[in-house]
Amino acid sequence: MRILVLQETDWVTRNPIMHHRMLEALALAGADVTVIDYEILWAQKGTLPLWQGRRVIRDCHKFFEQAPITILRPGMLRLPVLSRLSWLAGNWRALTDYFADGRPDVIVAYGISNAYLAQRFARRHGVPFVYHLMDALHTLAESYWQQPIACAVERAVLQRADHVVVINNKLREYAVQMGAAAQRVTVIPMGTNITSEMPADEIEAVRAGLQISPQDFVMLFMGWLYDFSGLRELTVELARRKAAWPQLKLLVVGDGDLLPELQRLRQTHGLEQHLILTGRRPMQEMRGYIAASDLCLLPAHRNTTMEHIVPAKVIEYMEIGRPVLATRLPGLEAEFDDLPGLLYIERPEDAFDRLEELLQATPSPRQVARRLGATCREFLQRREDWAGVTKRFEQVLSTTRVRERA
């Protein structure tokens, strides 16, 4: 199967998520997978050279070393505003060149602007177009004034898609509300990867490397540090309570918009012994960091971006048997109901009041956290694994047909 994939972010450097895993698995099984992406963090590397030429990156992988994914990165001007516009124009050329080499069996889109463009190519050439939604995409627009435009384009793509795949039931509701026909929407949730538990000595070695003692209670957040992640509020509250809870540590693994401010707050409030900021770390280390924690975090502000999603990090936390302290989000409630190991808060500022109940538990907070985390792991053992999820995704791609237009 020849699969053309389009997205509006960086396939190579951004955090690995669900579609990386599934498409790499399909490539390993023999599919010809080509991705058109966008170097979204180009400004961090400077504006020179002014023109970034078209690039081809071969054998790119995140999960499986032998996955033969090819990246086509259109050329663009490295200037604010013009970067995305010139890149979008470059998508036209990339699509034209790709179709000149052969017609794909299916197009799978993850963005908005180049998804709309690819959908036009798909209709012109009679190729099935599948929209794979993992977020309410228009809510991720870079500025507020762009959201109505992005919403209109996303709605148009959903209405005309031959099939829509979503990752949870709340996103299914969203897709239908945005105009997708209900009979053309399939829910394929994130798979699970339940492995054997990490040996205790290896866990303690990770903790020791982070200067965490056996008595410390560790809260973990991993992933991209969005401004709305709630970590700013947690850090300020940690500074207020550090004298009362000297054994409490906050471990933040990741990079992003909020990292410079967290570094400043750590220094300002003297949190060097309480707030551990590792920055971006290789994917292979994530299991060790989760295992080294006692409780994991999703204390995000409830906004339009978070309303419909179940972040992959929540599944990853639970796979390793850690309880999760999370903002009460509709997507989480629909997915996990009243799972004991999922501890809800209404806003980031409530995290420490909720945590206080756990820290006062007997025989010890860490033992109680392990019991709560075990309910999460047991829950996930009843879910479909990644092999099953990927097979279902492949079936959707291979059976989707171009629908008749009125």
DRENBATOR-488496 format. One line per 4 residues: number of its first residue (from 1); their letters; for each residue x, y, z of C-alpha. Coordinates in steps of 0.5 Angstrom, whole numbers. Layout:
residues N
NUM> a> X/Y/Z  ...;
This chain:
residues 406
1> mril> 0/0/0  3/7/-2  1/12/4  2/19/3;
5> vlqe> 2/23/10  1/30/11  2/34/18  3/42/20;
9> tdwv> 9/40/25  16/37/25  16/29/24  23/29/26;
13> trnp> 24/33/32  17/33/36  15/28/41  13/21/38;
17> imhh> 6/20/39  1/15/36  1/16/29  9/15/29;
21> rmle> 8/9/32  3/6/27  5/9/21  12/6/22;
25> alal> 9/-1/24  6/-1/17  12/1/14  16/-4/17;
29> agad> 10/-9/14  12/-7/7  8/0/6  11/5/2;
33> vtvi> 10/11/7  12/18/5  11/24/10  10/32/8;
37> dyei> 12/36/14  14/43/17  20/45/21  15/48/26;
41> lwaq> 21/50/31  25/53/25  26/60/29  30/57/34;
45> kgtl> 35/55/29  36/63/27  33/66/20  39/64/16;
49> plwq> 40/62/11  34/66/9  31/61/4  31/54/6;
53> grrv> 31/49/0  27/43/-1  29/37/3  28/29/3;
57> irdc> 30/25/9  30/18/8  29/12/13  27/17/19;
61> hkff> 24/13/25  22/14/32  20/8/35  22/2/30;
65> eqap> 30/3/28  29/0/21  22/3/19  23/6/12;
69> itil> 19/13/13  21/18/8  20/26/9  19/31/4;
73> rpgm> 20/38/7  18/43/2  22/49/2  20/56/5;
77> lrlp> 22/63/7  25/63/14  21/69/16  15/70/21;
81> vlsr> 9/70/17  12/68/11  15/62/13  8/58/13;
85> lswl> 5/61/7  11/60/3  12/53/6  4/52/4;
89> agnw> 6/54/-3  12/49/-3  7/43/-1  3/44/-8;
93> ralt> 10/43/-11  11/37/-7  4/34/-8  5/35/-16;
97> dyfa> 12/32/-16  9/26/-11  3/25/-16  8/25/-22;
101> dgrp> 12/19/-19  5/15/-18  -1/15/-15  -2/14/-8;
105> dviv> -7/9/-5  -9/13/0  -8/20/3  -8/21/11;
109> aygi> -8/28/14  -6/31/21  -6/38/19  -11/44/17;
113> snay> -8/48/11  -4/43/7  -10/38/9  -15/42/5;
117> laqr> -10/42/-1  -8/35/-1  -16/34/-1  -16/37/-7;
121> farr> -11/33/-10  -14/27/-8  -21/29/-11  -18/31/-17;
125> hgvp> -14/24/-18  -19/19/-15  -15/18/-9  -19/16/-2;
129> fvyh> -18/22/3  -17/20/11  -17/25/16  -14/23/23;
133> lmda> -16/27/28  -12/27/35  -14/34/37  -19/39/36;
137> lhtl> -14/42/31  -17/49/30  -16/51/37  -8/50/36;
141> aesy> -8/56/32  -2/60/33  -6/66/35  -13/68/37;
145> wqqp> -15/71/30  -13/65/26  -18/60/30  -24/62/26;
149> iaca> -21/61/19  -17/55/22  -24/52/24  -28/54/17;
153> vera> -22/50/14  -22/44/18  -30/44/18  -29/44/10;
157> vlqr> -24/38/10  -28/34/15  -35/35/11  -31/32/5;
161> adhv> -27/27/8  -28/20/5  -27/17/12  -25/20/19;
165> vvin> -21/17/24  -21/19/32  -18/17/38  -24/17/43;
169> nklr> -31/18/43  -31/26/45  -27/27/39  -32/23/35;
173> eyav> -37/28/38  -33/34/36  -32/31/29  -40/30/28;
177> qmga> -41/37/30  -36/40/25  -40/36/20  -37/29/19;
181> aaqr> -42/24/17  -43/20/23  -43/13/19  -36/15/16;
185> vtvi> -33/16/23  -29/11/26  -26/11/33  -19/8/34;
189> pmgt> -16/9/41  -9/9/43  -6/2/44  -3/-1/50;
193> nits> 4/-3/51  4/-7/58  11/-10/59  14/-13/65;
197> empa> 15/-8/71  22/-5/72  27/-8/77  27/-4/83;
201> deie> 34/-4/83  34/0/76  29/4/79  33/6/85;
205> avra> 39/8/80  35/13/76  32/16/82  39/16/85;
209> glqi> 42/19/78  37/25/79  39/26/87  32/23/89;
213> spqd> 33/19/96  28/13/97  24/17/102  22/22/97;
217> fvml> 15/23/94  16/24/86  11/28/82  12/27/74;
221> fmgw> 10/31/68  13/29/62  12/32/54  12/39/51;
225> lydf> 11/44/56  5/48/54  4/55/57  -3/52/59;
229> sglr> 0/46/62  -1/48/69  6/47/71  7/55/73;
233> eltv> 2/54/78  4/48/81  11/51/82  9/57/85;
237> elar> 5/52/90  11/48/91  15/54/93  10/56/98;
241> rkaa> 9/49/101  17/46/101  18/47/108  12/43/110;
245> wpql> 13/38/105  21/37/104  20/30/102  16/32/96;
249> kllv> 20/33/89  17/35/82  20/32/76  19/35/69;
253> vgdg> 22/32/63  21/36/57  22/42/53  17/47/51;
257> dllp> 14/54/51  14/54/59  21/52/60  25/58/61;
261> elqr> 20/61/66  20/54/70  28/55/70  27/62/73;
265> lrqt> 22/60/78  26/55/81  32/60/82  27/65/84;
269> hgle> 24/61/90  30/57/91  27/50/89  34/47/86;
273> qhli> 32/41/91  25/41/89  24/42/82  28/38/77;
277> ltgr> 28/40/70  31/35/65  30/38/59  28/34/53;
281> rpmq> 31/27/53  31/21/49  24/17/48  28/11/51;
285> emrg> 29/14/57  22/15/59  20/9/62  25/10/67;
289> yiaa> 23/17/69  16/14/70  18/8/74  22/13/78;
293> sdlc> 16/17/80  11/16/85  5/20/82  4/23/75;
297> llpa> 1/29/73  -4/32/68  -6/39/71  -7/43/65;
301> hrnt> -12/49/64  -19/46/62  -19/50/55  -22/48/48;
305> tmeh> -15/45/46  -16/40/52  -23/39/52  -24/33/47;
309> ivpa> -17/29/48  -14/24/52  -7/25/52  -2/20/50;
313> kvie> 2/21/56  -4/19/61  -4/12/58  4/12/58;
317> ymei> 4/13/66  -2/8/67  2/3/63  7/3/68;
321> grpv> 3/3/74  3/10/76  -3/14/79  -5/20/75;
325> latr> -7/27/78  -11/30/73  -15/36/71  -23/34/70;
329> lpgl> -23/33/63  -29/31/59  -25/26/54  -21/23/61;
333> eaef> -28/22/64  -31/19/58  -25/14/57  -24/12/64;
337> ddlp> -30/14/68  -29/13/76  -22/9/75  -19/9/83;
341> glly> -12/11/80  -14/17/76  -15/23/81  -19/29/79;
345> ierp> -18/36/80  -22/42/78  -16/47/76  -8/47/77;
349> edaf> -8/50/84  -12/45/87  -7/40/86  -3/40/93;
353> drle> -10/40/96  -11/33/93  -4/31/94  -5/32/101;
357> ellq> -10/27/102  -5/22/99  2/25/103  -2/23/110;
361> atps> -4/16/108  -1/10/112  3/6/112  6/11/107;
365> prqv> 5/15/101  9/11/96  6/5/98  -1/8/97;
369> arrl> 1/11/90  3/4/88  -4/1/90  -8/6/86;
373> gatc> -3/6/80  -4/-2/80  -12/0/78  -9/4/72;
377> refl> -5/-2/70  -10/-7/71  -15/-3/67  -10/-2/61;
381> qrre> -9/-10/61  -16/-10/58  -15/-6/52  -13/-7/45;
385> dwag> -5/-7/44  -2/-3/39  -1/-9/34  -9/-10/34;
389> vtkr> -10/-2/34  -5/-2/28  -9/-7/24  -15/-4/25;
393> feqv> -12/3/22  -9/-1/16  -16/-4/15  -19/3/15;
397> lstt> -14/6/10  -14/0/5  -22/-1/5  -24/7/5;
401> rvre> -27/8/-2  -28/15/-5  -35/17/-4  -39/20/-9;
405> ra> -40/27/-9  -47/30/-11;
